[in-house]
Amino acid sequence: MTAPRRALILVDVQNEYFSGPLEIQYPPREQALAAIIDAITIAGENTIPVAAIRHELPEGAPIFAAGSPGAELHPDIAALAQPEWQHTSKVFASVFDDTDLETWIRAHDIDTITLVGFMTNNCIIGSAVGAESLGLKVEVLSDATGAIAIANEAGSVDAKTLHTTLLAVLHSNLAAVTDTDGWRLAVADKTAVQPSNLIESALAGRGN
């Protein structure tokens, strides 16, 4: 079996998610940050290319405003950045929409992207969906991503339920979900993280 040609994609590991209304709530944001740093270390030790994506809106926007502290990478991530990292900004949920990331991926002959960062309930799932039509395999690290609690006219859900539910949805069809320890082993073994599929997930969900 051919070894995956991976890239680690840091999705919006920005200050907005560590203070203010979008603070990551599950897993605890400092734990998620530590797991992201572990993933960066694993990538560095195995010459896996890294892309750091930032959500950036026009100046004056209430969040992610260009030039604002909230739009900057978390300082612990910025301190680890290497000259060869790809840096890209975006305005949509998917890391692919209206960005140069696909061009960078093709130039590096990458067939598998590993997503870490925020939020599971927006840009992680949006990016996984966006990768499908590009023919890319997706890995999502469960402990290196995170969600917030939400409530609106359609309903409400706590952060843990939202995060774990979306990971189950991703693993059933759109991505292979593991944690940083599992990813470390897969990278060392040069093997793919194995996803479930809709049929298996449906039958297991029914108890069959």
CORHUTA-V165066 format. One line per field, one symbol per residue. psi: psi as a letter, one per 40 degrees, with the letter a starting at -180 (. if undefined). burial: I if it has 16 or more other C-alpha atoms within 10 Angstrom, else O. A space follows every 10 residues. Layout:
psi=???
burial=???
//
This chain:
psi=hhiigiihhh hfgiddeeia efhhdhihdd dddddddddd ddddeffhih hhhhhhiihe idifhheidd eiihddddde hideihhiii eidhedhfie dddddddefh ehhhhiaiid ecdddddddd ddeeeiihih hdeeiiiiii hadeaihidd dddddddddd dedeihhaad ddddddddef iihhiaiddd dddddee.
burial=OOOIIIIIII IIIIIIIIOO OIIIIIIOIO OIIOIIIIII OIIOOOOIII IIIIIIIOOO OOIIIIOIOI IIIIOOIOOO IOOOOIOIII OIIIIIOOIO IIOOIOOOOI IIIIIIIIII IOIIIIIIII IOOOOIIIII IIIIIIIIIO OOOOOOOOII OIIIOIIIII IIIIIIIIII OOIIOIIOOO OIIOIIIOOO IOOOOOOO
//
